[in-house]
Amino acid sequence: MPSVSDSCKRCGRKIEVDPALSADVFEGMHWLCFHLEFEHDGDPDRPCSDYSSCPWWTIRHYEERLRDLGVSPEEVIQSAIHRHAGEGTP
């Protein structure tokens, strides 16, 4: 049985989250690399028509919901950056 590579076939970076799953389900790629390679239509910096798996749709809807709640998405991100920088988390 061939060994599972921990390097993504698309970007070449190490697959750190479940390399076996990536090898089996995502053809040896990060799930995001797989999505961009095979499922994403159009500009990779914009949501595509794959509503269920495109991360841009999730981000867009979180931003809209935060605004509906009167919370600035930009402030949430800045707060998270400062919190993680203080923790020494990359």
C-alpha positions as CSV (number, residue, x, y, z in Angstrom):
1,M,0.0,0.0,0.0
2,P,1.5,3.4,-1.0
3,S,2.3,5.8,1.8
4,V,0.2,9.0,2.1
5,S,2.1,12.1,1.1
6,D,1.8,15.1,3.4
7,S,2.5,17.5,0.6
8,C,-0.3,19.1,-1.3
9,K,-0.3,18.3,-5.1
10,R,-1.5,21.8,-5.9
11,C,0.5,24.2,-3.7
12,G,3.3,21.9,-2.5
13,R,2.8,22.9,1.2
14,K,2.6,20.4,4.0
15,I,-0.9,19.1,4.7
16,E,-1.2,19.3,8.5
17,V,-4.9,18.5,9.0
18,D,-5.6,14.9,8.3
19,P,-3.3,14.0,5.4
20,A,-5.0,10.6,4.9
21,L,-8.4,12.3,4.3
22,S,-6.8,14.8,1.9
23,A,-5.2,11.9,0.0
24,D,-8.4,9.9,-0.2
25,V,-11.1,12.6,-0.6
26,F,-9.3,15.6,-2.0
27,E,-6.8,13.8,-4.3
28,G,-3.8,14.7,-2.2
29,M,-4.6,18.4,-1.8
30,H,-5.7,20.7,1.0
31,W,-9.5,20.9,0.8
32,L,-9.2,24.6,-0.2
33,C,-6.7,23.8,-3.0
34,F,-9.1,21.0,-4.2
35,H,-12.0,23.4,-4.2
36,L,-10.0,26.1,-6.2
37,E,-8.7,23.5,-8.6
38,F,-11.8,21.5,-9.4
39,E,-14.9,23.3,-8.1
40,H,-14.4,27.0,-8.0
41,D,-15.5,28.9,-11.1
42,G,-14.3,32.4,-11.8
43,D,-12.1,34.7,-9.8
44,P,-10.6,32.8,-6.8
45,D,-11.0,36.0,-4.7
46,R,-14.8,36.1,-5.1
47,P,-17.5,33.6,-4.1
48,C,-18.3,31.0,-6.8
49,S,-21.6,29.2,-7.5
50,D,-20.7,26.3,-5.2
51,Y,-22.6,27.7,-2.2
52,S,-22.1,24.6,0.0
53,S,-18.3,24.5,0.0
54,C,-16.9,27.8,-1.2
55,P,-15.3,29.5,1.8
56,W,-16.1,33.0,0.4
57,W,-19.8,32.4,0.8
58,T,-19.3,31.5,4.5
59,I,-17.2,34.7,5.0
60,R,-19.7,36.8,3.2
61,H,-22.6,35.6,5.3
62,Y,-20.7,36.0,8.5
63,E,-19.9,39.5,7.6
64,E,-23.5,40.3,6.7
65,R,-24.8,38.7,9.9
66,L,-22.4,40.7,12.0
67,R,-23.5,43.9,10.3
68,D,-27.2,43.0,10.9
69,L,-26.3,42.6,14.6
70,G,-24.6,46.0,14.6
71,V,-21.1,44.7,14.8
72,S,-18.3,45.8,12.5
73,P,-16.6,42.7,10.8
74,E,-13.5,44.8,10.5
75,E,-13.4,45.5,14.2
76,V,-13.9,41.8,15.0
77,I,-10.9,40.9,12.7
78,Q,-8.7,43.6,14.3
79,S,-9.6,42.4,17.7
80,A,-8.8,38.8,16.8
81,I,-5.4,39.9,15.3
82,H,-4.5,41.7,18.5
83,R,-5.6,38.8,20.7
84,H,-3.6,36.3,18.7
85,A,-0.6,38.5,18.4
86,G,-0.6,38.8,22.2
87,E,-0.8,35.1,22.6
88,G,2.1,34.6,20.2
89,T,-0.2,32.6,17.9
90,P,0.7,32.7,14.2
